Amino acid sequence: MKFRSYIDKDIVSLLNIDRPDAFSLLIKILSSGIGKLINYSNLAKLTGLSIVTLKKYLWYSEKTYVVQTISPFFRNTVKELTKSRSIYFYDLGLRNFAIGSFSLIENMNEISFLFQNFVKNILYEQTKWTSWDIRYWRTTDKAEVDFVAVKGERVIPFEVKYSKLKDVSVKRSLRSFIEKYSPKEAYVINLKFDKMIKINNTKVSFIPFYKLISNKIFDK
């Protein structure tokens, strides 16, 4: 079993984890929180770990390429959240095994977050050998964009929709980001819809996820 092998061999043996049961529980809890912000106090309470040990275990899980945490994007603006990181998985198969969830039909909300994680993995693969960094954007007034690619002063927002869109409606959050930062381009990743519009000077492309795989959005 891949997950059990990871816990027993990679973590317990190589890293000398003293609480493998708590580490395993932590991964299972994180498996239910794809795309959500990390709450250290809540995780510590649920796993019975101290905050210090919890952060160490999270660091181990990142360095062994199980989870990836995404930092928030901000420009020193008070209204934007600047501390919490969001959680994703490198290997969705391992994530599904950890939580014991293999049926995508049962929970449509779960499918949406898995699709978001899938898109994150594509963006990560396309940017890992470049100067681009993947972050997310969220403000105190509830505006949020799933991913923001950042390179110096350049930004590219990505909104992810597990939906067969039929029109070019741009939601409030993405529109707020565009109005605030005036990016040259923005993307709405969805299942099938393919269209391009302009908002002010920003080119907004609605593209199916499979075109994101082949598109060369990021330069070196």
N, C-alpha and C positions, 0 to 999 in steps of 0.2 A: 504494500500500500504506500503510495507516494507520500502522503501526508505523514503517516506513521514513521516512514523511513527518514523523512526530513527531521522530525522531532527527535527520534532515537539516535540517528547517526550524526547528522550535521550539527544539531544543536546541543544535545546532551553530551555526546562524545567529544566533539571538536571544541566547543565553547565552554564546556564544563558548567552548564546551567544547573543551579542547585534546586530550582523549582520547575521541573519539566511539566508538571501538571498545570501549574499556573501559566506557564508560557503557552502551552497548548490551548488553554482556555482563552487566553488573550487573543490568539490568532482566530479562534472561533468567533469571539465577540467582534473583532474587527471585520470578519467576513460578512457580518450583518450590517456593517456601517459604511459601505462603499460610497465615496463622495461626500461623506459627512465630516464635520469638524471633530478633531480629537479633543476629548474632554478628559484630561489626565486624572482629575479627582474622581470622576465617575468610574473610569477604567480601574483605578487603584482599588476602589471600593468593591467592584465586581470580581476582581481577581484575587483580592487579599494581599496585594503587593504594596510596598511603599512607593511613593512617587519616584524616588531615586532608582529603585530596582525596575519599576515599570518603564522608565525612560531608557534604561540600559537594555531591557528586553526588546523594546521598540527599535532601538539602534541595531541590535543583533538581527532582527527580522528584516530591516532595510538592507543591511550589509550582506545578508544571504539571499537577497533578491526575492523576497516573498512579498513584502509590502513596499509601497512607495508613498511618501508623504509629499504633498504639494503645498508650497508656501503661497501666501496671499500676495497679490499685486497691489501696490499703493504708491502714491506720490506724496507722502507726508501730509495726507489729508485727514483731519480729525474724524470725519464721518466714516472713513473706511476702516474696516477691521484689519488689524496689523499683526496679530499674534498667533491665532489658531491655524494649524495646518490641517489639510484634508487628507483622507486615506484612500488609497487604491491598491490593487494587487497586480503584480507582474504576471502571474500565472492564474488565470481564471479557473482552470481545471483544478488546481490545488485549492483555491478558494472554495469551489463548490464541494470538493471532497471534505474539506475541514468542517463545513457547516452541514454536510449531508444533504445538500440540495441539488437535485439533478433534473427536476421538472420545471421548465420555464413557463409552462401553461398555467400553473397554479397562482402565480403572483405577478401581475402585469407591472406593478411598481418595481419589483425586483429586476425584471427584464430591462426596464428603463435605466436603472443604475448599472447593470451589467453592460449595456450598450455604451453608456457613458465611460465606463472603465475601458472598454474595447477601443473607443476613440482615443482615450488618453494613451493607451499603449501604442497606437499608430503614431500619434504626435511625438511620443517619446522616441520611437525608433527613427523618426525623420529628423529629430533635432539633437540626438545624443552625440554626434560628431561635429556639431556646429556650435556657434556662440549663442544660440537661442536657449532660453530657459522657459519651462512651462509652469505657469502659476494659475491661480483662480482669482476672481474679483467678487467681493461681497461688501456691501455697505450696511450701516446701521439702520437705514430706512428700507432694507430688504431687497435692494437691487442686487442682482448677482449674474455673473457670466461664468459658465462652466470652466473654461480654460482661456488663458491669455498667454500668448507667446511673446516673450520680451527679449529684445536685443538692444541694449543701450536705451535710446529714446524711442525706438521703434516698438510698436505693439500691434498684435493681431489678435482680436477676440474670436473665440469659437463657442458658439452655442450648440448644444447637442439635443436633438429631438428624436426620440424613438417613435416616429410617426410618419405616415405617408402624407406629407404636406401637400396642399392643393393650391395655396396662394402665397404671396410674398409678404405676408404680415410679419412685421418685426416687433417683437414683444418689448415692453417697457424697459426691462433691464438692459438688453442689448442696445436699445436706442439711447438709453441714458449714458452708457459707456461711450458710444459713438459721439454723442453731443459733448461729452466731457473731454475726451482725448483725441478726437478727430483722426482716427487711424486711416491709413490709405485703403485698407481692405479689412473685411470682416467676413466670417463664414457661419452659416447655419447648416450643420451636418445632420442629415435626416436619412430616411430609407430610400426614397426614389426621386423626390422633387429636384429639378435642375433648372435654375433661373438666376438671373443677375439683375439687381436694381442699384440705384444710387441714393444715398441719404447724405445730403450736402455734398461733401467731396469724398465720401467713403463709398467704395465699391463693395456691396454686400452680395456675396455669392451663396445661394442655396444649392448645396451639392449632395448627392448620395454618398454614403460612407465609402463605397468602393472607388469612387473617384478621388477621395482624399488619399487613398493608398497610392494611387499612381501620380497624383499631382506633385509638382516640385515647387512647393510654397516657400521653403526655407533655403536661403543661400548659406554659404559657409561663414 
